[in-house]
Amino acid sequence: MKIAYFGFDLFYDCLQMLIDNGHEIMKIFTCDVDGDYERNVRTYAAAKKYGIEITSCRPNADMLYELLRQGCQLTVSAGYYFKIPVVRSLMQVNVHPSLLPVGRGPWPQPVAILNGLDTFGVTLHKLSPALDSGDILIQDEFAVEKDENLETLTRKTQLSAPVLLRRFLENPDFFWKNSVPQLSGEYWAEPSEDEMTFDVSDSFDRIDKITRAFYGYMCYMKKDGKITAVKAAKCLKNKLTEDLCPLMSIDIDGGKLIVLNLA
């Protein structure tokens, strides 16, 4: 198929799967990222390697209609920041990391951990004017382990997304015709700074959830009146910590907080 792709390195495996399976990527729409937690190196490298036009300009309807005129059959968005115009003559799908209609919103993974969910997943759905509200095409559900953190949960979504997309492309007309409308859903706002902040005097469970929910990104630790940005930390109960090489080890209620990296 002739495809326009929207995304950056977060779900890069979706782009590579499309290329490896012989689809023609007409154009890549990407966006500026922070270069730390979110990157765009692989996406730009793929565009150069395969001779694909790439732009960081936000798409408008005229751009989509021009792609349609050139023979575009499908648009795929995976982790893309900006709103994409909906063109009725095009098949347009979006990869979303949650089991819609629960978990609409920009960053569901940490919210799932903060909420203590047992299961999570990835949804491939039709693009719609309303955020994350298009008909569901196909989903993948998996367990959220007790020690799951942001990095491990995100990796599960990254592994799942190209599999879903490949299954859809095996028979897109079938999935399109048999899609399921979303009913009432649940929007998860991006976590606030308060939700990302803990005091070392808080309960073990609260500190554990916050450090896992933002592991590899950043959360905020209050200690002795000072706030420190923490990139990676683990809460441990009765475990050896010699192999962790911590920057600091702090006694907390019911265990230890092992700080591995500062933001």
Secondary structure in CASP SS format (residue, H / E / C, confidence):
PFRMAT SS
TARGET T0000
AUTHOR 0000-0000-0000
METHOD secondary structure of the structure
MODEL  1
M C 1.00
K E 1.00
I E 1.00
A E 1.00
Y E 1.00
F E 1.00
G E 1.00
F C 1.00
D H 1.00
L H 1.00
F H 1.00
Y H 1.00
D H 1.00
C H 1.00
L H 1.00
Q H 1.00
M H 1.00
L H 1.00
I H 1.00
D H 1.00
N C 1.00
G C 1.00
H C 1.00
E E 1.00
I E 1.00
M E 1.00
K E 1.00
I E 1.00
F E 1.00
T C 1.00
C C 1.00
D C 1.00
V C 1.00
D C 1.00
G C 1.00
D C 1.00
Y C 1.00
E C 1.00
R C 1.00
N C 1.00
V H 1.00
R H 1.00
T H 1.00
Y H 1.00
A H 1.00
A H 1.00
A H 1.00
K H 1.00
K H 1.00
Y H 1.00
G C 1.00
I C 1.00
E E 1.00
I E 1.00
T E 1.00
S C 1.00
C C 1.00
R C 1.00
P C 1.00
N C 1.00
A H 1.00
D H 1.00
M H 1.00
L H 1.00
Y H 1.00
E H 1.00
L H 1.00
L H 1.00
R H 1.00
Q C 1.00
G C 1.00
C C 1.00
Q C 1.00
L E 1.00
T E 1.00
V E 1.00
S E 1.00
A E 1.00
G C 1.00
Y C 1.00
Y C 1.00
F C 1.00
K C 1.00
I C 1.00
P C 1.00
V C 1.00
V C 1.00
R C 1.00
S C 1.00
L C 1.00
M E 1.00
Q E 1.00
V E 1.00
N E 1.00
V E 1.00
H E 1.00
P C 1.00
S C 1.00
L C 1.00
L C 1.00
P C 1.00
V E 1.00
G E 1.00
R E 1.00
G C 1.00
P C 1.00
W C 1.00
P H 1.00
Q H 1.00
P H 1.00
V H 1.00
A H 1.00
I H 1.00
L H 1.00
N C 1.00
G C 1.00
L C 1.00
D C 1.00
T E 1.00
F E 1.00
G E 1.00
V E 1.00
T E 1.00
L E 1.00
H E 1.00
K E 1.00
L C 1.00
S C 1.00
P C 1.00
A C 1.00
L C 1.00
D C 1.00
S C 1.00
G C 1.00
D C 1.00
I E 1.00
L E 1.00
I E 1.00
Q E 1.00
D E 1.00
E E 1.00
F E 1.00
A E 1.00
V C 1.00
E C 1.00
K C 1.00
D C 1.00
E C 1.00
N C 1.00
L H 1.00
E H 1.00
T H 1.00
L H 1.00
T H 1.00
R H 1.00
K H 1.00
T H 1.00
Q H 1.00
L H 1.00
S H 1.00
A H 1.00
P H 1.00
V H 1.00
L H 1.00
L H 1.00
R H 1.00
R H 1.00
F H 1.00
L H 1.00
E H 1.00
N C 1.00
P H 1.00
D H 1.00
F H 1.00
F H 1.00
W H 1.00
K H 1.00
N C 1.00
S C 1.00
V E 1.00
P C 1.00
Q C 1.00
L C 1.00
S C 1.00
G C 1.00
E E 1.00
Y E 1.00
W C 1.00
A C 1.00
E C 1.00
P C 1.00
S C 1.00
E C 1.00
D H 1.00
E H 1.00
M H 1.00
T E 1.00
F E 1.00
D E 1.00
V C 1.00
S C 1.00
D C 1.00
S C 1.00
F H 1.00
D H 1.00
R H 1.00
I H 1.00
D H 1.00
K H 1.00
I H 1.00
T H 1.00
R H 1.00
A H 1.00
F C 1.00
Y C 1.00
G C 1.00
Y C 1.00
M C 1.00
C E 1.00
Y E 1.00
M E 1.00
K E 1.00
K E 1.00
D C 1.00
G C 1.00
K E 1.00
I E 1.00
T E 1.00
A E 1.00
V E 1.00
K E 1.00
A E 1.00
A E 1.00
K E 1.00
C E 1.00
L E 1.00
K C 1.00
N C 1.00
K C 1.00
L C 1.00
T C 1.00
E H 1.00
D H 1.00
L H 1.00
C C 1.00
P C 1.00
L C 1.00
M E 1.00
S E 1.00
I E 1.00
D E 1.00
I E 1.00
D C 1.00
G C 1.00
G E 1.00
K E 1.00
L E 1.00
I E 1.00
V E 1.00
L E 1.00
N E 1.00
L E 1.00
A C 1.00
END
